[in-house]
């Protein structure tokens, strides 16, 4: 997920939490962390990362002959465009595993 998408999702999430989930008004000026602890919620971006890692674990435990695992490990031949390459899901998963 791009940083810009993550910030957008966190804004929407906090608007939802302050708007109707907690009943707390913006004028009360509560911190996001306090509201999440009050409601027992995790940030949406963290939940998405956990779900991707859970999916990755399922794929890693499959047989090497399974089509999903073969698609994850296959190398695509061809010429890549100039410039910085787009980050693929595989790179994001490795970043999440390391952190």
TIPA-734247 format. One record per atom (N, C-alpha, C, CB): atom name; x, y, z. Coordinates in nm, 4 decimals. Glycine has a CB too. Layout:
<sites>
<site 'CA' <X Y Z>>
...
</sites>
This chain:
<sites>
<site 'N' <0.0844 -0.1167 0.0000>>
<site 'CA' <0.0000 0.0000 0.0000>>
<site 'C' <0.0896 0.1239 0.0000>>
<site 'CB' <-0.0964 -0.0007 0.1219>>
<site 'N' <0.0534 0.2196 -0.0795>>
<site 'CA' <0.1315 0.3429 -0.0851>>
<site 'C' <0.1062 0.4260 0.0402>>
<site 'CB' <0.0968 0.4242 -0.2120>>
<site 'N' <0.2036 0.5095 0.0749>>
<site 'CA' <0.1925 0.5927 0.1950>>
<site 'C' <0.0734 0.6874 0.1838>>
<site 'CB' <0.3224 0.6728 0.2177>>
<site 'N' <0.0489 0.7391 0.0644>>
<site 'CA' <-0.0639 0.8304 0.0437>>
<site 'C' <-0.1974 0.7583 0.0663>>
<site 'CB' <-0.0592 0.8903 -0.0985>>
<site 'N' <-0.2073 0.6330 0.0212>>
<site 'CA' <-0.3287 0.5553 0.0441>>
<site 'C' <-0.3464 0.5226 0.1914>>
<site 'CB' <-0.3256 0.4270 -0.0375>>
<site 'N' <-0.2356 0.4945 0.2596>>
<site 'CA' <-0.2412 0.4637 0.4020>>
<site 'C' <-0.2880 0.5857 0.4824>>
<site 'CB' <-0.1035 0.4165 0.4518>>
<site 'N' <-0.2371 0.7046 0.4470>>
<site 'CA' <-0.2803 0.8266 0.5160>>
<site 'C' <-0.4286 0.8530 0.4908>>
<site 'CB' <-0.1960 0.9477 0.4701>>
<site 'N' <-0.4742 0.8318 0.3675>>
<site 'CA' <-0.6155 0.8522 0.3341>>
<site 'C' <-0.7029 0.7567 0.4153>>
<site 'CB' <-0.6396 0.8314 0.1822>>
<site 'N' <-0.6603 0.6301 0.4251>>
<site 'CA' <-0.7384 0.5322 0.4986>>
<site 'C' <-0.7419 0.5667 0.6473>>
<site 'CB' <-0.6813 0.3916 0.4776>>
<site 'N' <-0.6300 0.6128 0.7026>>
<site 'CA' <-0.6277 0.6508 0.8439>>
<site 'C' <-0.7177 0.7706 0.8712>>
<site 'CB' <-0.4851 0.6820 0.8880>>
<site 'N' <-0.7231 0.8667 0.7765>>
<site 'CA' <-0.8137 0.9817 0.7933>>
<site 'C' <-0.9588 0.9372 0.7957>>
<site 'CB' <-0.7927 1.0841 0.6810>>
<site 'N' <-0.9960 0.8514 0.7021>>
<site 'CA' <-1.1333 0.8009 0.6959>>
<site 'C' <-1.1666 0.7234 0.8221>>
<site 'CB' <-1.1534 0.7120 0.5718>>
<site 'N' <-1.0720 0.6410 0.8668>>
<site 'CA' <-1.0930 0.5610 0.9872>>
<site 'C' <-1.1157 0.6508 1.1094>>
<site 'CB' <-0.9727 0.4682 1.0111>>
<site 'N' <-1.0321 0.7540 1.1240>>
<site 'CA' <-1.0468 0.8412 1.2399>>
<site 'C' <-1.1748 0.9236 1.2326>>
<site 'CB' <-0.9266 0.9333 1.2517>>
<site 'N' <-1.2162 0.9623 1.1128>>
<site 'CA' <-1.3445 1.0326 1.0990>>
<site 'C' <-1.4589 0.9426 1.1420>>
<site 'CB' <-1.3658 1.0797 0.9537>>
<site 'N' <-1.4506 0.8159 1.1076>>
<site 'CA' <-1.5542 0.7205 1.1461>>
<site 'C' <-1.5538 0.6990 1.2969>>
<site 'CB' <-1.5341 0.5868 1.0734>>
<site 'N' <-1.4351 0.6839 1.3538>>
<site 'CA' <-1.4256 0.6610 1.4984>>
<site 'C' <-1.4799 0.7810 1.5755>>
<site 'CB' <-1.2794 0.6330 1.5394>>
<site 'N' <-1.4369 0.9019 1.5379>>
<site 'CA' <-1.4820 1.0196 1.6118>>
<site 'C' <-1.6258 1.0543 1.5770>>
<site 'CB' <-1.3909 1.1387 1.5832>>
<site 'N' <-1.6661 1.0227 1.4558>>
<site 'CA' <-1.7996 1.0615 1.4119>>
<site 'C' <-1.9116 0.9867 1.4804>>
<site 'CB' <-1.8112 1.0420 1.2664>>
<site 'N' <-1.9112 0.8549 1.4731>>
<site 'CA' <-2.0261 0.7836 1.5275>>
<site 'C' <-1.9920 0.6626 1.6120>>
<site 'CB' <-2.1131 0.7412 1.4177>>
<site 'N' <-1.8683 0.6158 1.6112>>
<site 'CA' <-1.8373 0.4973 1.6910>>
<site 'C' <-1.8179 0.5301 1.8385>>
<site 'CB' <-1.7130 0.4299 1.6372>>
<site 'N' <-1.7503 0.6391 1.8680>>
<site 'CA' <-1.7184 0.6681 2.0071>>
<site 'C' <-1.8119 0.7706 2.0696>>
<site 'CB' <-1.5772 0.7165 2.0176>>
<site 'N' <-1.8777 0.8499 1.9870>>
<site 'CA' <-1.9656 0.9539 2.0397>>
<site 'C' <-1.8900 1.0738 2.0944>>
<site 'CB' <-2.0528 0.8969 2.1473>>
<site 'N' <-1.7605 1.0800 2.0701>>
<site 'CA' <-1.6776 1.1906 2.1171>>
<site 'C' <-1.6710 1.2969 2.0086>>
<site 'CB' <-1.5349 1.1416 2.1553>>
<site 'N' <-1.6874 1.4213 2.0466>>
<site 'CA' <-1.6846 1.5308 1.9501>>
<site 'C' <-1.5416 1.5771 1.9262>>
<site 'CB' <-1.7711 1.6482 1.9987>>
<site 'N' <-1.5199 1.6381 1.8109>>
<site 'CA' <-1.3864 1.6875 1.7772>>
<site 'C' <-1.3404 1.7971 1.8734>>
<site 'CB' <-1.3847 1.7402 1.6341>>
<site 'N' <-1.4355 1.8694 1.9319>>
<site 'CA' <-1.3988 1.9768 2.0236>>
<site 'C' <-1.3384 1.9238 2.1543>>
<site 'CB' <-1.5207 2.0621 2.0542>>
<site 'N' <-1.3581 1.7948 2.1820>>
<site 'CA' <-1.3002 1.7356 2.3031>>
<site 'C' <-1.1518 1.7057 2.2851>>
<site 'CB' <-1.3747 1.6074 2.3404>>
<site 'N' <-1.1024 1.7075 2.1611>>
<site 'CA' <-0.9609 1.6952 2.1269>>
<site 'C' <-0.8932 1.5739 2.1909>>
<site 'CB' <-0.8883 1.8201 2.1680>>
<site 'N' <-0.9452 1.4567 2.1623>>
<site 'CA' <-0.8830 1.3320 2.2083>>
<site 'C' <-0.7837 1.2848 2.1024>>
<site 'CB' <-0.9910 1.2216 2.2366>>
<site 'N' <-0.6770 1.2236 2.1457>>
<site 'CA' <-0.5774 1.1697 2.0524>>
<site 'C' <-0.6305 1.0417 1.9877>>
<site 'CB' <-0.4427 1.1418 2.1253>>
<site 'N' <-0.5803 1.0154 1.8679>>
<site 'CA' <-0.6223 0.8960 1.7938>>
<site 'C' <-0.5918 0.7695 1.8732>>
<site 'CB' <-0.5528 0.8904 1.6567>>
<site 'N' <-0.4743 0.7644 1.9331>>
<site 'CA' <-0.4349 0.6472 2.0100>>
<site 'C' <-0.5291 0.6242 2.1279>>
<site 'CB' <-0.2914 0.6623 2.0596>>
<site 'N' <-0.5704 0.7311 2.1941>>
<site 'CA' <-0.6632 0.7182 2.3066>>
<site 'C' <-0.7967 0.6613 2.2614>>
<site 'CB' <-0.6844 0.8536 2.3742>>
<site 'N' <-0.8458 0.7090 2.1474>>
<site 'CA' <-0.9739 0.6606 2.0964>>
<site 'C' <-0.9656 0.5137 2.0556>>
<site 'CB' <-1.0189 0.7455 1.9776>>
<site 'N' <-0.8546 0.4755 1.9936>>
<site 'CA' <-0.8380 0.3346 1.9546>>
<site 'C' <-0.8334 0.2450 2.0781>>
<site 'CB' <-0.7093 0.3161 1.8704>>
<site 'N' <-0.7623 0.2881 2.1816>>
<site 'CA' <-0.7560 0.2093 2.3046>>
<site 'C' <-0.8923 0.2016 2.3717>>
<site 'CB' <-0.6534 0.2688 2.4010>>
<site 'N' <-0.9672 0.3112 2.3678>>
<site 'CA' <-1.1001 0.3154 2.4269>>
<site 'C' <-1.1932 0.2143 2.3606>>
<site 'CB' <-1.1584 0.4557 2.4157>>
<site 'N' <-1.1841 0.2034 2.2280>>
<site 'CA' <-1.2702 0.1130 2.1526>>
<site 'C' <-1.2076 -0.0245 2.1296>>
<site 'CB' <-1.3046 0.1749 2.0202>>
<site 'N' <-1.0795 -0.0399 2.1625>>
<site 'CA' <-1.0121 -0.1679 2.1418>>
<site 'C' <-0.9854 -0.1977 1.9952>>
<site 'CB' <-1.0940 -0.2789 2.2011>>
<site 'N' <-0.9475 -0.0958 1.9189>>
<site 'CA' <-0.9245 -0.1111 1.7755>>
<site 'C' <-0.7769 -0.0990 1.7407>>
<site 'CB' <-1.0045 -0.0077 1.6982>>
<site 'N' <-0.7389 -0.1642 1.6315>>
<site 'CA' <-0.6056 -0.1476 1.5741>>
<site 'C' <-0.6189 -0.0594 1.4513>>
<site 'CB' <-0.5403 -0.2856 1.5380>>
<site 'N' <-0.5121 0.0076 1.4104>>
<site 'CA' <-0.5185 0.0856 1.2864>>
<site 'C' <-0.5510 -0.0049 1.1675>>
<site 'CB' <-0.3851 0.1598 1.2622>>
<site 'N' <-0.6299 0.0465 1.0738>>
<site 'CA' <-0.6714 -0.0315 0.9574>>
<site 'C' <-0.5514 -0.0757 0.8752>>
<site 'CB' <-0.7672 0.0494 0.8706>>
<site 'N' <-0.4508 0.0098 0.8622>>
<site 'CA' <-0.3324 -0.0265 0.7834>>
<site 'C' <-0.2599 -0.1459 0.8454>>
<site 'CB' <-0.2365 0.0934 0.7720>>
<site 'N' <-0.2551 -0.1529 0.9781>>
<site 'CA' <-0.1915 -0.2654 1.0456>>
<site 'C' <-0.2715 -0.3931 1.0236>>
<site 'CB' <-0.1767 -0.2368 1.1954>>
<site 'N' <-0.4039 -0.3827 1.0261>>
<site 'CA' <-0.4886 -0.4996 1.0025>>
<site 'C' <-0.4697 -0.5530 0.8610>>
<site 'CB' <-0.6360 -0.4647 1.0264>>
<site 'N' <-0.4533 -0.4639 0.7637>>
<site 'CA' <-0.4317 -0.5062 0.6256>>
<site 'C' <-0.2970 -0.5765 0.6120>>
<site 'CB' <-0.4391 -0.3855 0.5302>>
<site 'N' <-0.1933 -0.5214 0.6760>>
<site 'CA' <-0.0615 -0.5857 0.6714>>
<site 'C' <-0.0664 -0.7250 0.7337>>
<site 'CB' <0.0431 -0.4992 0.7439>>
<site 'N' <-0.1363 -0.7387 0.8457>>
<site 'CA' <-0.1483 -0.8691 0.9105>>
<site 'C' <-0.2200 -0.9689 0.8209>>
<site 'CB' <-0.2222 -0.8558 1.0433>>
<site 'N' <-0.3237 -0.9240 0.7520>>
<site 'CA' <-0.3972 -1.0162 0.6652>>
<site 'C' <-0.3119 -1.0601 0.5470>>
<site 'CB' <-0.5264 -0.9511 0.6152>>
<site 'N' <-0.2297 -0.9684 0.4914>>
<site 'CA' <-0.1403 -1.0065 0.3824>>
<site 'C' <-0.0365 -1.1066 0.4314>>
<site 'CB' <-0.0710 -0.8827 0.3231>>
<site 'N' <0.0173 -1.0856 0.5509>>
<site 'CA' <0.1160 -1.1787 0.6041>>
<site 'C' <0.0537 -1.3151 0.6337>>
<site 'CB' <0.1794 -1.1216 0.7305>>
<site 'N' <-0.0712 -1.3162 0.6789>>
<site 'CA' <-0.1408 -1.4426 0.7029>>
<site 'C' <-0.1598 -1.5177 0.5714>>
<site 'CB' <-0.2775 -1.4178 0.7713>>
<site 'N' <-0.1983 -1.4452 0.4654>>
<site 'CA' <-0.2138 -1.5053 0.3342>>
<site 'C' <-0.0795 -1.5590 0.2840>>
<site 'CB' <-0.2717 -1.4032 0.2349>>
<site 'N' <0.0258 -1.4813 0.3030>>
<site 'CA' <0.1591 -1.5223 0.2617>>
<site 'C' <0.1993 -1.6520 0.3316>>
<site 'CB' <0.2609 -1.4117 0.2915>>
<site 'N' <0.1667 -1.6646 0.4588>>
<site 'CA' <0.1964 -1.7874 0.5333>>
<site 'C' <0.1243 -1.9071 0.4755>>
<site 'CB' <0.1589 -1.7711 0.6792>>
<site 'N' <-0.0014 -1.8889 0.4350>>
<site 'CA' <-0.0763 -1.9979 0.3732>>
<site 'C' <-0.0098 -2.0412 0.2423>>
<site 'CB' <-0.2223 -1.9555 0.3477>>
<site 'N' <0.0323 -1.9444 0.1627>>
<site 'CA' <0.0950 -1.9749 0.0344>>
<site 'C' <0.2280 -2.0465 0.0562>>
<site 'CB' <0.1162 -1.8461 -0.0478>>
<site 'N' <0.3055 -2.0032 0.1544>>
<site 'CA' <0.4350 -2.0648 0.1802>>
<site 'C' <0.4217 -2.2111 0.2233>>
<site 'CB' <0.5092 -1.9863 0.2867>>
<site 'N' <0.3112 -2.2473 0.2874>>
<site 'CA' <0.2927 -2.3844 0.3345>>
<site 'C' <0.2307 -2.4759 0.2288>>
<site 'CB' <0.2062 -2.3843 0.4580>>
<site 'N' <0.1950 -2.4224 0.1140>>
<site 'CA' <0.1390 -2.5053 0.0073>>
<site 'C' <0.2478 -2.5883 -0.0597>>
<site 'CB' <0.0675 -2.4179 -0.0967>>
<site 'N' <0.2040 -2.6892 -0.1361>>
<site 'CA' <0.2984 -2.7694 -0.2145>>
<site 'C' <0.3644 -2.6830 -0.3199>>
<site 'CB' <0.2276 -2.8894 -0.2804>>
<site 'N' <0.4842 -2.7235 -0.3597>>
<site 'CA' <0.5544 -2.6489 -0.4646>>
<site 'C' <0.4844 -2.6626 -0.5994>>
<site 'CB' <0.6991 -2.6970 -0.4761>>
<site 'N' <0.3981 -2.7609 -0.6143>>
<site 'CA' <0.3274 -2.7804 -0.7411>>
<site 'C' <0.1985 -2.6996 -0.7487>>
<site 'CB' <0.2965 -2.9271 -0.7611>>
<site 'N' <0.1572 -2.6368 -0.6414>>
<site 'CA' <0.0332 -2.5593 -0.6408>>
<site 'C' <0.0491 -2.4351 -0.7287>>
<site 'CB' <-0.0058 -2.5190 -0.4960>>
<site 'N' <-0.0561 -2.4002 -0.8025>>
<site 'CA' <-0.0467 -2.2903 -0.8991>>
<site 'C' <-0.0249 -2.1550 -0.8318>>
<site 'CB' <-0.1725 -2.2851 -0.9839>>
<site 'N' <-0.0785 -2.1358 -0.7128>>
<site 'CA' <-0.0610 -2.0078 -0.6442>>
<site 'C' <0.0854 -1.9879 -0.6062>>
<site 'CB' <-0.1506 -2.0004 -0.5185>>
<site 'N' <0.1452 -2.0924 -0.5527>>
<site 'CA' <0.2852 -2.0817 -0.5126>>
<site 'C' <0.3760 -2.0656 -0.6346>>
<site 'CB' <0.3271 -2.2050 -0.4313>>
<site 'N' <0.3423 -2.1347 -0.7431>>
<site 'CA' <0.4225 -2.1197 -0.8646>>
<site 'C' <0.4128 -1.9779 -0.9190>>
<site 'CB' <0.3777 -2.2201 -0.9715>>
<site 'N' <0.2928 -1.9170 -0.9107>>
<site 'CA' <0.2767 -1.7791 -0.9581>>
<site 'C' <0.3563 -1.6812 -0.8733>>
<site 'CB' <0.1292 -1.7395 -0.9576>>
<site 'N' <0.3676 -1.7079 -0.7445>>
<site 'CA' <0.4416 -1.6186 -0.6560>>
<site 'C' <0.5920 -1.6242 -0.6821>>
<site 'CB' <0.4131 -1.6537 -0.5111>>
<site 'N' <0.6410 -1.7383 -0.7269>>
<site 'CA' <0.7845 -1.7536 -0.7435>>
<site 'C' <0.8307 -1.7467 -0.8886>>
<site 'CB' <0.8276 -1.8828 -0.6844>>
<site 'N' <0.7396 -1.7321 -0.9834>>
<site 'CA' <0.7792 -1.7344 -1.1245>>
<site 'C' <0.8512 -1.6057 -1.1642>>
<site 'CB' <0.6564 -1.7552 -1.2138>>
<site 'N' <0.9396 -1.6182 -1.2586>>
<site 'CA' <1.0137 -1.5047 -1.3130>>
<site 'C' <0.9545 -1.4721 -1.4496>>
<site 'CB' <1.1677 -1.5355 -1.3233>>
<site 'N' <0.9208 -1.3477 -1.4702>>
<site 'CA' <0.8635 -1.3043 -1.5968>>
<site 'C' <0.9759 -1.2484 -1.6825>>
<site 'CB' <0.7508 -1.1984 -1.5753>>
<site 'N' <0.9843 -1.2991 -1.8039>>
<site 'CA' <1.0897 -1.2553 -1.8945>>
<site 'C' <1.0402 -1.1376 -1.9763>>
<site 'CB' <1.1351 -1.3704 -1.9867>>
<site 'N' <1.1322 -1.0564 -2.0183>>
<site 'CA' <1.0975 -0.9430 -2.1014>>
<site 'C' <1.1769 -0.8204 -2.0615>>
<site 'CB' <0.9491 -0.9146 -2.0929>>
<site 'N' <1.1504 -0.7124 -2.1305>>
<site 'CA' <1.2210 -0.5874 -2.1065>>
<site 'C' <1.1374 -0.5015 -2.0128>>
<site 'CB' <1.2501 -0.5127 -2.2398>>
<site 'N' <1.2017 -0.4477 -1.9109>>
<site 'CA' <1.1325 -0.3594 -1.8179>>
<site 'C' <1.1540 -0.2153 -1.8611>>
<site 'CB' <1.1818 -0.3814 -1.6726>>
<site 'N' <1.0608 -0.1320 -1.8262>>
<site 'CA' <1.0689 0.0093 -1.8626>>
<site 'C' <1.1821 0.0786 -1.7870>>
<site 'CB' <0.9354 0.0796 -1.8342>>
<site 'N' <1.2230 0.1919 -1.8392>>
<site 'CA' <1.3259 0.2717 -1.7737>>
<site 'C' <1.2700 0.3360 -1.6478>>
<site 'CB' <1.3805 0.3791 -1.8692>>
<site 'N' <1.3596 0.3751 -1.5595>>
<site 'CA' <1.3187 0.4452 -1.4387>>
<site 'C' <1.2962 0.3508 -1.3223>>
<site 'CB' <1.1936 0.5240 -1.4648>>
<site 'N' <1.2457 0.4086 -1.2152>>
<site 'CA' <1.2216 0.3298 -1.0955>>
<site 'C' <1.1065 0.2329 -1.1202>>
<site 'CB' <1.1913 0.4212 -0.9748>>
<site 'N' <1.1268 0.1091 -1.0813>>
<site 'CA' <1.0265 0.0067 -1.1032>>
<site 'C' <0.9184 0.0160 -0.9962>>
<site 'CB' <1.0905 -0.1327 -1.1036>>
<site 'N' <0.7966 -0.0209 -1.0342>>
<site 'CA' <0.6873 -0.0214 -0.9381>>
<site 'C' <0.7120 -0.1289 -0.8333>>
<site 'CB' <0.5520 -0.0443 -1.0086>>
<site 'N' <0.6714 -0.0997 -0.7123>>
<site 'CA' <0.6871 -0.1954 -0.6041>>
<site 'C' <0.5789 -0.3016 -0.6201>>
<site 'CB' <0.6786 -0.1257 -0.4640>>
<site 'N' <0.6187 -0.4267 -0.6173>>
<site 'CA' <0.5215 -0.5337 -0.6326>>
<site 'C' <0.4850 -0.5889 -0.4959>>
<site 'CB' <0.5761 -0.6453 -0.7238>>
<site 'N' <0.3794 -0.6654 -0.4905>>
<site 'CA' <0.3271 -0.7191 -0.3642>>
<site 'C' <0.4352 -0.7980 -0.2916>>
<site 'CB' <0.2036 -0.8087 -0.3895>>
<site 'N' <0.5134 -0.8729 -0.3638>>
<site 'CA' <0.6181 -0.9554 -0.3044>>
<site 'C' <0.7163 -0.8699 -0.2247>>
<site 'CB' <0.6923 -1.0338 -0.4131>>
<site 'N' <0.7557 -0.7543 -0.2805>>
<site 'CA' <0.8469 -0.6643 -0.2108>>
<site 'C' <0.7840 -0.6104 -0.0828>>
<site 'CB' <0.8874 -0.5488 -0.3021>>
<site 'N' <0.6571 -0.5773 -0.0882>>
<site 'CA' <0.5869 -0.5269 0.0299>>
<site 'C' <0.5794 -0.6313 0.1401>>
<site 'CB' <0.4469 -0.4818 -0.0076>>
<site 'N' <0.5566 -0.7561 0.1012>>
<site 'CA' <0.5486 -0.8633 0.2000>>
<site 'C' <0.6836 -0.8803 0.2701>>
<site 'CB' <0.5050 -0.9960 0.1332>>
<site 'N' <0.7914 -0.8785 0.1930>>
<site 'CA' <0.9239 -0.8894 0.2545>>
<site 'C' <0.9520 -0.7727 0.3489>>
<site 'CB' <1.0319 -0.8959 0.1464>>
<site 'N' <0.9104 -0.6517 0.3109>>
<site 'CA' <0.9285 -0.5364 0.3989>>
<site 'C' <0.8510 -0.5540 0.5288>>
<site 'CB' <0.8844 -0.4080 0.3284>>
<site 'N' <0.7274 -0.6070 0.5194>>
<site 'CA' <0.6442 -0.6279 0.6383>>
<site 'C' <0.7028 -0.7375 0.7278>>
<site 'CB' <0.5001 -0.6646 0.5973>>
<site 'N' <0.7596 -0.8408 0.6678>>
<site 'CA' <0.8182 -0.9488 0.7453>>
<site 'C' <0.9401 -0.8985 0.8229>>
<site 'CB' <0.8573 -1.0659 0.6534>>
<site 'N' <1.0204 -0.8131 0.7585>>
<site 'CA' <1.1405 -0.7614 0.8233>>
<site 'C' <1.1090 -0.6650 0.9360>>
<site 'CB' <1.2281 -0.6934 0.7221>>
<site 'N' <0.9974 -0.5926 0.9274>>
<site 'CA' <0.9661 -0.4934 1.0317>>
<site 'C' <0.8860 -0.5497 1.1456>>
<site 'CB' <0.8917 -0.3785 0.9728>>
</sites>
